[in-house]
Amino acid sequence: MANSQQNNALEFRAMVLIFILHALHPGLGLIRYSIPEEMEYGYSVGNIAENLRLTVRQLSARKCRLVSAEGRQHLEVNVDTGVLFVRDRIDREQLCAQSPYCIIAFQIILENPLEMYRGEVEIVDINDNSPSFPDNAILLQMAESIAPGSRFPLESALDPDVGTNTVNEYIISPNEHFGLKVHARKDTVTAELLLEKSLDREHQASFQLLLTAVDGGKPPRSGTTQINISVLDNNDNAPVFEKEIYTARLEENAPLGTLVSKIKAVDLDQGTNAELKYSFLNIVPRRVRELFSLGPETGKIKVQGQLDFEETNSYEIDVQVVDNGSPAITGHSKLLIELIDVNDNAPEIKVTSLSGQVSE
């Protein structure tokens, strides 16, 4: 029992010593590298021996090794040459999704004497993905009486790449009646179909347009979808929201059922043509629908899921209102929600346990 306690005490002192060395040793700085994604096995990242100002013989004699912070070992060091190289192909989108920064963190450990260095490799995005739309076609119905200037939000193209390699432009095929209104907000670019010339169902009852999404890569990549428009009769007035954009601020720990905002539209028609129902557009991600609910009759948007500022600090939600006319006409608006951070995360300390000989 006494021997076990003594061994535990020695191990604890060794861990404390390692922590102190890691925190206070003047040579334990941060070594940073940067490589493109998709590099194959053996790709040279840098030379650890040169960066640490050690000879290859010292590197081998001191049993240099890497410890990954994430558990999976993407990198390896050749102790015979000092070269840090890629152990397996690194797909940035698989590793970091669409995070603006993708870092592989690791520690370099040397023995005799025991030293620890921190290292990071930034994985730089390359334009290896083309934009793609969720569906092969977008179906729209429009009353022939709808006024020029009316806008219709279009489904956004998806691109797993980040930064300039993601979607930055939309183009529509040439035609007499429709144009595009493109919006750039933060890291997203969206498009609305804009009616520029009055419709006449007797002259043309349908339209087939081609929508193209283009990314900012060099060379650029693109993806397309078709817009199929049917022109319908009746129901003269479209419902109109009181605001083009609604805004709200909400603490991330807001309880379920909290009212975020109330949207409201008016329709100048009468009777059943003025009966309105509210809903999210189909372009609203499933995750957002899980976090927020929208009352179809009341227009009240409430919290129905657990919010997390660290996961997402803002939401842009497209909403629509549909009247009960025949054919039905829709109106559109947006709700911009800003989350307020609360102090809900405790500091985290990571300690790597090592064994080594400590002279008396």
N, C-alpha and C positions, 0 to 999 in steps of 0.2 A: 504493500500500500504506500509506504514511504517512498520507495523507488519510483512508483508511478507518479506521485505528486511532484517529485524532484524532476522527472523527465518532462512533465507538463510545464513546470516552471521554466526549465531551460528552453523549451520550445517557444513559450510565450516571450521570453527575453529575446530570443532570436528574431521573432516576428517584429517586436518593437524596434530592434536594432535595424532591421531591414527597412521599416517604415521611416525611421530617423534618417538613414542613409539616403533613402529615396527623396525625402523632403529637404534635406540640408546639404547634401554633397554638391559642391560647386560645379562639378562636371556633368551632373545629370540633367541636361537640357532636353529639348524636344527636337528630334530629327524628323524632318518633313520631306516627303517625296510626292510626286504627282505623275500619274500615268493615265493614258486613255483606257476606257473599258474594252472588253473583248480581246485582250491580249492573251495569247496562248501560253501553255506551259513552257517555262524556261526564259520568258521575257525578262530582261534585266531592268530592275527598278533603280538600283544604285549600289554603291559599294560601302558597306558598313565599316569595314576596316579603315578605309580612307576617312570616312566621316568621323569616326571615333579616334583617329590618329593612332591606330594600332597596326602592327605588322600582322601578316597572315598567320605567322607562327604564334604570336601572342593570342590571336583570336581562337586558334585551335587548342592551345595549351590551357586557356582559361574556359574552355567548354562553352563557347558562345552558343546561345539558343534563343529562340523567339517564343513568347507566350502571347497568344491572341486574346484580346479583350472580349471578343464575341464568342469564343469557343471554337469556331471553325477556323482552320488554318489555311488562309488563302495564299500566304507567302512563306518562303523558306530561305534560309541563308546557307550558302556554300562555304563552310569553314576553311576549305582549301584555297579559295580565291577571295573570300570576303564579299562576294556578290549576293545581294538580296534579289530574289527572282520570284516570278509568279508560279505558284504551285498548281493552280487550275484556272481555267478561263473565268474571268470575272464579268458578269452581266450586271451593269449598274442598275438597271430597272428592277431586276430581281433582288438585288441587294438592298437598295435604298428607295425603291418605288420612285415617286416624283419629288423627293426631298431636294431642295436646291443645292445642298452640299452632301457629298457621299464620302465618308472617311472610314478607312480601316485602321483601327488603333491596335498597337501591339507594344510589347515590352521586350527589350534586349537585355538578357541576363548574362553576366560574366562572373566567374568564380576566381578565387585566389588572387587578389581580394574580391570579395563579393560586391558587385556594382549592378545597378539597374538603370537603364535608359528608356525613355518613352519615345515611341515612334508613331508616325501617322503617314498613311498613303492616301492622297486624295484621288478618287476615281472620277476622271473627267468624262462627261457625256460625249458620245459621238452620235451623229445623225443616222442611226441604224433602224429606225422605225418610220413608216409612212403613216400619215393621218388616216383615220378610218371612221366612218359614220356608223352609229348603232344599227341603222336599218338601210336597206338598199333603196328605199323610196320614202319620201315624206308626202303625206296625203293632206291636202287642204281643201276646204269648201268655202266659197265666198259668194255673197249675194251680189247680184249685178249692180245694185243700188249703192254699194259701199263706196265711200268717198275716197278720192285720191289723197294720199298722205297716210292712209291706214297702214299699220305695220303688223307683221306676223313673226313672232320669234321662231327661229329655226333650230333644229337639233344641232348641237355642237359636235364637231369631229373630235375624236380621241387620239392622243399621241403620247405614248409612254415617255418620250424624250422630254428634256427640261431645257429651260433657258431659251436661247435663240433657235434651238432645234425643234421646239414645239410649234403648234399652229400659230401663225401670225397674220394670215390673210385669207379672205374668202372671195371667190369670184363666181358670178352667175353668167350663164350663157346669154348672148345678145338677144333682146326682144323689145317690143314696143311698150309693154305695159308695166314691167316690174324692174326694180333696181334693188340694191342691197344697202342697208345701213349697218356698218360694222362698229362694234364697241370694244375698246381695249381697256380692261380694268385689271390692275395688278398683274397677275401672271396668266390671265385668261383673255381670249378674244372670242366674242360671240357675234352672231349676225341676225338681222331681222330682214324679212322680205318686205319691200316697200312698194306699195301700189302707186305708180306715177301717172297712169292714164286710166280714165274711166272704162269700166267693163261693159260689154253689150253681149248678153247671152245669145241673142238671135244672130249675132255676127260671129262669135266664137264661144263655144260652150266649155272648152277645156284648154289647158296649157300643160306642156311638158317642158320643164326647164332643167338644166344641169347645174348643180351646185358643186364647186370645187374648193377644197381646203388645201392650203399650201403652207408648209412649214418654212422656217428661216434658215435651214441648213444649207451648206455649200458642198455639193449641189442640193437644191431644194427637193423635197419629196412631196407628193400630193395624193389626195384621195377624193372620190366623187360619190355623190348620191343624186337621185332624180327627184325633182319636185313635181308632183302631179296635182294640178289645180282644177277643181270643178266649179263652174259658175252657176249659181242657183238664183231663183226668183224670190220675191216677197221680203217681208220683214225689213223695213226701211232703216231703222236706227240701231246702231251698235251700242251696247252698254259701255259706259266710260267710267273708269275709276276716278275718284276724287283727287288722287295723287298719282303721278307717273312713277314715282319711287317713294316707298315708305321706308323709314329708318327706325331702328330700335337698338337700345343698349341693354345688355342682360348679363347678370353675374353667372359665372360658370356653374355655381352650385344652386341655381334656381330650382326649387322643388317642382315635381311633376304637377301639371295643371296650371302653372304660372301663365298668365296672359302676356304674350309677347307684343301683339299688335292686333288691331281690328281694321280690316280692309273693307272698303265700301265703294260700290259703283251705282250709277243711276242709268236708267234707260228711258228715253223720251217716248217710247211706245206705250200702249195701254193694254190692259187685260193680260192674257197669258204671254204675250210678246214681251212684257216687262217683268215677268217672273225670272229671278236670277239665281244661279247656283255658282258657288266658288269652288275652285280646286287648284291643286298644284299642276303645273305643266308636266308633260311626260319627260321633259329633259331634266327635271329635278332628280338628283341621285337618290337611290334607295336609302342610303345612310341618312340623308336629310329628312326623308319621309319618316324614318324610324324615330328621329329626334323631335319632330314637330308635327302637330296635327292642325288641320284647317276645317272649321265647321262649314259645311256646304251651304247652309242657310244663313248662318250668322256672320260669316267672314272672320271669325275669331281664330287667331293662330296661337296655339298654346304649346307649352313644353310637354313632351310625352316620353322623353328619354334622358339618359344621363349625359350632360354636357361636359366637355373637358377642354379647357383653354389650351393645354399643352398639345392636344390632338388637332384642333382647328380653332383659330381665334376669331373667325368671321364666317358668315354665310351669306350667299346671294341666292335668293329664292324667287323663281319666276312663278307668278300666279295668274290665273285667268278667271274670268266670269263669263258664263254662257246664259243667254236668255232662252225663253221657252218658245221662241218663234219657229216658223217653218218656212225656210230653213233657219236654224239657230245661228246667231252671230255671237262672236266672242270679243271680249276686251282683255287687255293685258296690262300687267304692272309688275313691279319688282319690290321685294322686301329685303333690305340690307340689314343684317343683324351683326352687331359688334359685341363680342364676349368680353366681360371684365374679369381679369385674373384675380383669383383669391389665393391666399397662402395655404395651399393644400398639399404641398409636396415637401417632405422632410429631406434635408441634405443626405447624400449617399456617399459613403466612403468605401472604396474598393482596396483591399489589401491582398497582395499575392504572397502566399506562404512559401518559403524556401528553406532548405536545410543547408547548413554550411558549418565549417569549423571556425570557431572563434577562439583565438589564443587568449590564455589567461593574463 
